[in-house]
Amino acid sequence: MKRRDFLQRALCATAGSALFTSFAGKLSLAHAATTANGRLLGNDYRALVCVYLYGGNDAFNMLVPRSGTPRTRYAASRGALALPVDTLRALNPLAAPVDGGTYGFAADMPRLATLFNQANSPLALVTNVGPLLYPITKAQYTAGSVPVPTQLFSHSDQSVTWQQPAADMIVRRGWGGRLADMFHATNPNPSLSMNISVDGENVFQAGDDVVPYFVGQNGAESMWMVDDSPWNADRRAAFVALRDASHGHALQRQYAAVMRRSMANGADINAALEGEAALATAFPDTHLGRQLRMVARLIHVRATLQMERQIFFVGLGGFDTHDNQLEDQATQLGELDGALASFHAATVEMGLANAVTTFTASEFGRTTSINGDGTDHGWGSHHLVLGGAVSGRRFYGGLPDLSIEGPDDAGWGQIIPTTSVDQYAATLARWYGVAQGDLSTVFPNIGRFATSNLGFMAAT
């Protein structure tokens, strides 16, 4: 094989592997390298885990009214998709909802219902959250007098807006990446990124100084053509020789440095995982269960990897339920229920429940109106926050009026959010360690909203 062909194939393999992330970061890939912008912010371990629900989860069929006027409105708008009361998992919040109704989880969420209802509950519901540039009413939306995020109801656009509340669609730096830019110097390990994705590419974890490192469900991945298998010895030796040669061009030197660091990080991660004492907690053998099991394992070896602050990203697809919603969403919510409950149990086993907070995200909710046996793209939605530091067994934010053409209906059953993604994320960021005065660095629009702290995280 010619040298040029070998390098070209290696570059293509690397770009498609877990060694690289977004194009903007591929040439710099400052994997948590300590810079003048980094801040040493304490040595108490903390981790955020984002569980992204691709497609737009219909949270109005996840958290469902059981009684009162909210039930009447829900049943009228949902028609054939309304979940029967006797199938719901009743929730008993510490404070009764102000709308006078009672609520329950969908039938396929028994473990999360149990967590919500227990004493010292680690699970909270943040209701009617969505991307906003400013607080907005139905009258303002209808009149077009208050700006809203661009391309509302578009999967790709609202996915970016959710992960990057600053709404800078050109730079594409997520709020998880902005947090990492602030905190990465806390970690003694200056090489491994504090942002690790088990679900590949995402905007959420991309920062200016820090970009995510990708791992698979079984550990760090490597390019098949240069892995350390015996039959690859000659090929690997040739690749390493080319990597470590003296290169005259800046791009060649940077590429070599990225490869060297990525291969070293992969070896360190896999060595740490191989040396770990197995967790007793069992995880479901599902896509999300396997991802969260890997997150738990990486947290378990945090001391070996010398990590004090980490942010993880996992994902579950299948929530774009334009049809066959009752069957499809039940399957997805069941997978979410089992994986989240097992992951929380693992954090308890490790003695880290108070140090790890897991939260859901999704580009939008669904319409309250139906199109036969499914729903369309909505706006506001409900989200789950789970962890020992969560002030659980409560609903935070406003529960929407689900009436057809009601005061929260922007049209076609698209519910206008009453809580912004910025507020939701800023509450998590404050727990993570961001000072109140620094919130606008991560969330430039946060000052437009009445509060930056929704109260669902314990005071720090």
C-alpha positions in Angstrom: 0.0 0.0 0.0 1.3 3.4 -0.9 2.0 5.9 1.9 -0.5 8.4 0.5 -3.3 5.7 0.3 -2.5 4.5 3.8 -2.8 7.9 5.3 -6.0 8.6 3.4 -7.6 5.5 4.6 -6.5 6.1 8.1 -8.0 9.7 8.0 -11.3 8.4 6.7 -11.4 5.6 9.3 -10.6 8.1 12.1 -13.2 10.6 11.0 -15.8 7.9 11.2 -14.7 6.5 14.5 -15.2 7.5 18.1 -11.8 9.2 18.0 -13.2 12.4 16.4 -16.1 14.7 16.9 -17.5 17.8 15.2 -15.6 19.2 12.3 -15.0 22.5 14.1 -13.1 20.6 16.8 -11.3 18.1 14.6 -8.2 20.2 14.0 -7.9 21.5 17.5 -9.3 18.7 19.6 -8.2 20.3 22.8 -9.2 17.4 24.9 -9.6 19.2 28.2 -6.2 20.8 27.8 -5.7 23.3 30.6 -5.9 26.8 29.3 -5.9 30.3 30.8 -9.8 30.1 30.6 -10.0 27.0 32.8 -10.9 27.4 36.4 -10.1 25.2 39.4 -13.5 24.9 41.0 -13.2 22.3 43.7 -12.4 18.6 44.0 -15.8 17.2 44.8 -16.8 14.8 42.1 -19.9 15.8 40.1 -21.4 14.5 36.9 -24.3 15.5 34.6 -25.8 12.8 32.4 -28.0 14.0 29.4 -30.5 11.5 28.1 -31.6 12.7 24.8 -34.9 11.4 23.5 -34.7 11.7 19.7 -37.8 12.6 17.7 -39.8 14.6 20.3 -41.1 12.6 23.2 -44.9 13.0 23.7 -44.6 13.9 27.4 -48.4 14.6 27.6 -48.8 10.8 27.3 -45.9 10.2 29.8 -47.2 12.5 32.6 -51.0 12.1 32.3 -53.9 13.8 34.2 -56.0 11.3 36.2 -58.8 13.5 37.5 -60.4 16.9 37.6 -60.6 19.5 34.9 -57.1 18.6 33.6 -58.4 15.1 32.9 -61.4 16.4 31.0 -59.3 18.7 28.8 -56.8 15.9 28.2 -59.4 13.4 27.2 -61.1 15.9 24.8 -57.9 16.8 23.0 -56.4 13.3 22.9 -59.4 11.3 21.8 -58.4 7.8 20.9 -54.8 8.4 22.2 -56.0 9.2 25.7 -54.5 6.7 28.2 -57.2 5.1 30.4 -57.0 6.2 34.1 -56.9 2.7 35.4 -53.7 2.0 33.5 -51.7 4.9 34.9 -49.1 4.7 37.7 -50.4 7.2 40.3 -48.0 9.9 41.4 -48.3 11.4 44.9 -46.4 14.7 44.8 -45.6 16.5 48.1 -47.5 19.5 46.9 -50.8 19.1 45.0 -50.7 20.6 41.4 -52.2 24.1 41.3 -54.5 23.0 38.5 -56.5 20.8 40.9 -55.8 17.6 39.0 -54.0 14.4 39.9 -51.4 12.8 37.7 -49.8 9.5 36.8 -47.0 8.0 34.7 -47.8 5.9 31.7 -48.2 2.2 32.5 -44.8 1.2 31.3 -43.0 3.4 33.9 -43.4 1.4 37.1 -39.9 1.8 38.4 -39.8 5.6 37.9 -43.2 5.9 39.5 -41.9 4.1 42.6 -38.9 6.4 42.7 -41.1 9.4 42.5 -43.4 8.3 45.3 -40.8 7.2 47.8 -39.6 9.2 50.8 -36.7 11.4 50.0 -37.5 10.9 46.3 -34.7 11.4 43.8 -37.0 12.2 40.9 -38.6 15.5 39.9 -40.8 16.5 36.9 -40.0 19.8 35.2 -43.2 20.7 33.3 -43.9 22.4 30.0 -40.3 23.2 29.1 -39.2 24.3 25.6 -36.9 26.6 23.6 -37.7 30.3 24.1 -36.0 33.5 23.4 -38.3 35.5 25.7 -41.3 34.6 27.8 -44.3 34.6 25.5 -48.1 34.4 25.7 -50.5 33.1 23.1 -51.6 36.6 22.2 -48.0 37.6 21.6 -47.3 34.5 19.6 -50.3 35.0 17.5 -49.5 38.7 16.9 -45.8 37.9 16.2 -44.8 40.6 18.7 -42.2 38.5 20.6 -39.4 36.7 18.8 -39.3 32.9 19.0 -36.6 30.4 18.0 -36.1 30.0 14.3 -37.7 27.1 12.5 -40.0 26.0 15.4 -41.2 22.4 15.0 -38.2 21.4 12.9 -36.3 18.4 14.3 -32.8 19.5 13.3 -33.2 23.2 14.3 -34.9 22.6 17.6 -32.5 19.8 18.5 -29.7 22.4 18.2 -31.6 25.1 20.0 -32.3 22.7 22.9 -28.6 21.8 23.2 -27.4 25.3 22.6 -29.8 27.8 24.2 -27.6 30.8 23.1 -29.2 30.1 19.6 -25.9 30.8 17.8 -26.5 28.5 14.9 -23.1 29.3 13.3 -20.7 28.6 16.1 -22.6 25.6 17.5 -21.3 25.4 21.0 -23.6 23.6 23.4 -24.2 24.4 27.0 -22.5 21.2 28.1 -19.5 22.3 26.2 -19.6 25.8 27.7 -19.7 24.2 31.2 -16.7 22.0 30.3 -14.8 25.1 29.1 -15.3 26.5 32.6 -14.5 23.3 34.6 -12.1 21.2 32.7 -9.0 22.5 34.6 -10.5 20.9 37.7 -9.6 17.5 36.4 -6.1 16.3 37.2 -6.0 14.4 33.9 -5.3 17.1 31.2 -5.6 14.8 28.3 -8.9 13.0 28.5 -12.0 15.1 27.8 -14.4 15.6 30.7 -17.2 15.3 28.1 -17.8 11.8 27.0 -20.6 10.6 24.6 -21.8 7.0 24.3 -24.1 8.1 21.5 -21.8 9.8 19.1 -22.0 13.3 17.6 -23.9 16.0 19.5 -23.9 19.8 19.8 -24.6 19.7 23.6 -21.0 18.7 24.5 -19.1 20.9 22.0 -17.2 23.8 23.6 -14.5 26.2 22.6 -11.6 24.4 24.4 -13.3 21.1 25.0 -14.8 18.6 22.6 -16.4 15.3 23.5 -14.6 12.0 23.4 -16.7 9.1 21.9 -16.8 5.7 23.4 -18.9 2.6 22.5 -21.2 0.6 24.7 -18.3 -1.7 25.5 -15.5 0.8 25.9 -13.2 3.0 23.9 -13.2 2.1 20.2 -10.2 1.9 17.9 -9.7 1.8 14.1 -9.8 -1.8 13.0 -6.8 -1.3 10.7 -4.5 -0.2 13.5 -5.8 -1.9 16.6 -3.5 -4.0 18.7 -4.6 -7.4 17.4 -1.6 -9.7 16.6 -2.6 -9.9 12.9 -2.3 -6.1 12.7 1.2 -5.8 14.1 2.9 -4.8 10.9 0.2 -2.4 9.9 0.1 -0.8 13.3 3.9 -0.4 13.4 3.8 1.3 10.0 1.0 3.6 11.1 2.8 4.5 14.4 6.0 5.2 12.5 4.1 7.6 10.2 2.3 9.2 13.1 5.5 9.8 15.0 7.6 11.0 12.1 8.8 14.6 11.8 6.1 16.4 9.7 6.7 19.7 7.9 3.1 20.8 7.5 1.1 22.2 10.4 -2.0 20.1 9.5 0.1 17.0 9.4 1.6 17.7 12.9 -1.9 18.4 14.3 -3.3 15.3 12.8 -0.4 13.3 14.3 -0.9 14.9 17.7 -4.7 14.2 17.7 -4.0 10.5 16.8 -1.4 10.1 19.5 -3.7 11.6 22.1 -6.7 9.7 21.0 -5.0 6.4 20.9 -3.5 7.0 24.3 -6.8 8.0 25.8 -8.5 4.9 24.3 -5.8 2.6 25.8 -6.1 4.3 29.3 -9.9 4.1 29.3 -9.9 0.4 28.3 -7.2 -0.4 30.8 -9.2 1.3 33.6 -12.4 -0.6 32.6 -10.6 -3.9 32.5 -9.3 -3.3 36.0 -12.6 -2.2 37.6 -14.5 -4.2 40.2 -17.8 -5.2 38.6 -20.9 -3.3 39.7 -23.6 -5.5 41.2 -26.4 -3.5 39.7 -28.0 -5.2 36.7 -28.9 -3.1 33.7 -31.5 -4.1 31.0 -30.0 -5.3 27.8 -31.4 -2.5 25.7 -29.8 0.2 23.7 -30.2 2.8 26.4 -29.5 0.3 29.2 -26.1 -0.6 27.6 -25.2 3.1 27.2 -26.0 4.0 30.8 -24.2 0.9 32.0 -21.1 2.2 30.2 -21.6 5.6 31.8 -21.8 3.9 35.2 -18.6 2.0 34.5 -16.8 5.2 33.5 -17.9 6.9 36.7 -16.8 3.9 38.7 -13.2 4.3 37.4 -13.2 8.1 37.7 -10.3 7.9 40.2 -8.1 5.8 37.9 -8.9 8.2 35.1 -8.3 11.2 37.4 -11.6 12.9 36.8 -13.4 15.3 39.2 -16.0 16.8 36.8 -17.7 14.9 33.9 -20.6 15.4 31.5 -22.0 12.4 29.7 -24.4 12.1 26.7 -26.6 9.1 25.8 -29.6 8.9 23.5 -32.7 6.9 22.7 -34.5 7.3 19.4 -38.0 6.4 18.1 -40.0 9.2 19.6 -41.2 10.8 16.4 -44.6 9.1 16.7 -46.6 10.3 13.8 -48.4 7.0 13.8 -48.8 3.8 15.9 -48.0 6.0 18.9 -49.7 3.9 21.7 -47.6 0.9 20.9 -44.4 2.5 19.9 -44.2 5.0 22.8 -45.0 2.4 25.3 -41.9 0.5 24.2 -39.7 3.5 24.3 -41.0 4.6 27.8 -40.5 1.1 29.1 -36.9 1.2 27.9 -36.4 4.6 29.5 -37.9 3.5 32.7 -35.7 0.4 33.1 -32.5 2.1 32.1 -32.9 5.2 34.3 -33.9 3.3 37.3 -31.0 0.9 37.0 -28.5 3.8 36.5 -29.8 5.5 39.6 -29.4 2.3 41.5 -25.8 2.0 40.3 -25.0 5.5 41.6 -26.4 4.5 44.9 -24.3 1.4 44.9 -21.2 3.5 44.2 -22.1 6.0 47.0 -22.4 8.7 44.4 -26.2 9.3 44.1 -25.7 12.9 45.4 -22.9 13.6 42.9 -24.6 12.4 39.7 -27.7 14.1 38.2 -29.4 12.6 35.1 -31.9 14.6 33.0 -33.9 14.2 29.9 -33.9 16.4 26.8 -35.8 16.2 23.5 -36.2 18.7 20.7 -39.9 19.3 21.4 -43.1 17.7 22.7 -46.0 16.5 20.6 -49.3 18.1 19.6 -52.2 17.5 21.9 -54.2 17.0 18.7 -54.0 13.7 17.0 -53.8 12.6 13.3 -55.5 9.2 13.7 -53.1 7.1 15.6 -50.2 9.5 16.2 -49.2 13.1 16.9 -47.3 15.9 15.2 -44.4 18.1 16.2 -45.2 20.3 19.2 -43.3 22.7 21.4 -43.5 22.5 25.2 -42.9 19.2 27.0 -42.2 17.7 30.4 -38.8 16.4 31.6 -37.4 14.1 34.2 -34.5 14.9 36.6 -33.1 12.1 38.6 -30.4 12.0 41.3 -29.7 12.2 45.0 -29.3 15.9 44.9 -32.7 16.4 43.3 -35.5 17.8 45.4 -37.9 15.1 44.3 -41.5 14.1 44.5 -42.5 17.5 43.1 -43.6 19.2 39.8 -41.7 22.3 38.9 -42.9 24.9 36.4 -46.4 25.4 35.1 -48.7 22.5 34.1 -50.3 23.6 30.8 -53.9 23.8 29.9 -54.3 21.1 27.3 -57.7 22.4 26.0 -58.2 22.5 22.2 -57.5 26.1 21.2 -57.0 26.9 24.8 -54.8 29.7 26.3 -51.6 27.6 25.9 -52.4 26.2 22.4 -50.4 28.0 19.7 -52.4 26.2 17.1 -52.9 22.6 16.1 -52.3 21.6 19.8 -48.8 22.9 19.9 -48.4 23.9 23.5 -46.5 27.1 24.3 -43.7 26.5 26.9 -44.0 28.3 30.2 -40.5 27.4 31.2 -37.5 27.9 29.0 -34.7 25.5 28.3 -32.3 28.2 29.6 -34.0 28.0 33.1 -34.0 24.2 33.1 -30.4 24.0 32.1 -29.2 26.9 34.4 -30.7 25.2 37.4 -28.6 22.2 36.6 -25.5 24.4 36.0 -25.9 26.1 39.4 -25.8 22.7 41.1 -22.8 21.7 39.0 -20.9 24.7 40.4 -21.4 27.6 38.1 -21.6 30.9 40.1 -24.7 33.0 39.8 -22.7 35.8 38.2 -21.3 33.4 35.6 -24.6 32.0 34.3 -24.8 34.5 31.5 -21.5 33.2 30.1 -23.2 29.8 29.5 -26.7 31.1 28.9 -26.6 34.6 27.4 -30.4 34.9 27.4 -31.0 33.8 31.0 -31.6 37.4 32.1 -34.7 37.6 30.1 -36.6 35.2 32.3 -38.0 35.7 35.8 -35.7 33.3 37.5 -32.6 31.3 36.7 -33.2 28.7 39.4 -36.4 26.6 39.3 -35.5 25.0 42.6 -35.4 21.3 41.7 -31.8 20.9 42.8 -30.7 21.0 46.4 -28.9 24.2 47.4 -25.1 24.2 47.1 
